[in-house]
């Protein structure tokens, strides 16, 4: 019975990380780390998840990408970012400031000038945020 449950769990996990056609997650490249963010009442902590993905475009070209997910557990807000290059996996984003407001998560970064992004999407945990980002 336990082995059947383990196989079912593996099958469900594989489906959750399947992603859309043309995107193959490299699960062994997955890393998760804790970051500090600015919140309305001081500091908060959030999880940053990163994972490499291989890309097959409809025109036959290939690429290598990296999916980034930020998740703030107290509010449930998450943000996703995706970067890709033709022949190598992108590195981590440039220095940034992460903040949590009452209605959204936002990031200010200095990648090729000042960039401010925000998200009001919610997830139950970092795994749920990753699964939603892969869709």
C-alpha positions in Angstrom: 0.0 0.0 0.0 2.7 2.5 0.9 4.5 1.9 -2.4 1.3 2.5 -4.4 0.9 5.8 -2.5 4.5 6.8 -3.2 4.0 6.0 -6.9 0.8 8.1 -6.9 2.6 11.0 -5.2 5.5 10.8 -7.8 3.0 10.7 -10.6 1.1 13.7 -9.2 4.3 15.6 -8.6 5.4 15.0 -12.2 2.1 16.4 -13.5 2.5 19.5 -11.3 5.9 20.2 -12.8 5.0 19.3 -16.4 4.5 22.9 -17.5 3.2 23.9 -20.9 4.4 22.2 -24.1 7.9 23.3 -25.0 9.0 23.9 -21.4 10.8 21.2 -19.5 11.7 22.0 -15.8 15.0 20.7 -14.6 13.9 19.8 -11.1 17.4 18.9 -9.8 18.4 22.5 -10.4 15.7 23.8 -8.0 17.0 26.0 -5.2 15.1 27.8 -2.4 16.5 30.4 -0.1 15.2 32.9 2.4 15.2 36.7 1.7 14.4 39.7 3.8 11.7 42.1 2.5 10.4 45.4 3.7 6.8 45.2 5.0 4.3 47.8 6.3 5.1 46.7 9.9 8.9 46.3 9.5 10.7 43.4 8.0 9.3 40.1 6.8 10.9 37.0 5.3 10.0 35.4 2.0 11.2 32.4 0.0 12.9 32.7 -3.4 12.7 29.7 -5.6 14.8 29.3 -8.7 14.8 26.5 -11.3 16.4 26.0 -14.7 14.1 25.1 -17.6 14.8 23.9 -21.2 12.8 25.5 -23.9 11.7 24.2 -27.3 10.1 27.0 -29.4 7.5 26.2 -32.1 9.9 27.3 -34.9 12.4 24.5 -33.8 14.8 26.9 -31.9 15.9 25.9 -28.4 16.7 28.0 -25.4 17.7 27.8 -21.7 15.7 29.6 -19.1 15.4 30.2 -15.4 12.1 30.6 -13.5 12.2 32.7 -10.4 9.4 32.7 -7.8 9.2 35.0 -4.7 6.6 33.9 -2.1 5.7 35.8 1.1 4.1 33.3 3.5 2.2 35.7 5.8 0.2 37.4 3.0 0.4 34.5 0.5 1.5 36.9 -2.3 3.9 35.6 -4.9 5.6 36.9 -7.9 7.1 35.1 -10.8 9.8 36.1 -13.3 11.2 34.2 -16.2 14.5 34.9 -18.1 16.0 33.0 -21.0 19.0 32.9 -23.3 19.7 31.0 -26.5 22.6 28.9 -25.2 23.1 29.2 -21.4 21.0 29.4 -18.3 20.6 33.0 -17.0 22.1 33.9 -13.7 20.3 35.5 -10.8 18.7 39.0 -11.1 20.6 42.1 -10.3 20.4 43.7 -6.8 16.8 44.5 -5.8 14.5 45.7 -3.1 11.5 43.5 -2.3 8.6 45.0 -0.4 5.2 43.7 0.8 2.2 46.1 0.9 -1.2 45.3 2.2 -2.4 44.4 -1.3 0.7 43.3 -3.2 4.3 42.2 -3.4 6.6 44.5 -5.3 10.2 44.4 -6.5 12.4 47.4 -7.5 15.6 46.3 -9.4 18.3 48.0 -11.4 18.4 45.7 -14.4 19.1 47.9 -17.4 17.7 50.9 -15.6 15.2 51.1 -12.8 12.5 48.5 -13.0 9.5 48.2 -10.7 7.3 45.1 -10.9 4.4 44.1 -8.7 2.0 41.2 -8.2 -1.3 40.6 -6.3 -1.4 36.9 -7.1 -1.7 34.5 -4.1 -0.6 31.0 -3.4 -0.7 28.7 -0.3 3.0 28.0 -0.2 6.2 28.2 -2.4 5.4 24.9 -4.1 1.9 26.1 -5.1 3.4 29.4 -6.4 5.9 27.4 -8.4 3.2 25.2 -9.9 1.1 28.3 -10.8 4.1 30.0 -12.4 4.9 26.9 -14.5 1.4 27.1 -16.0 
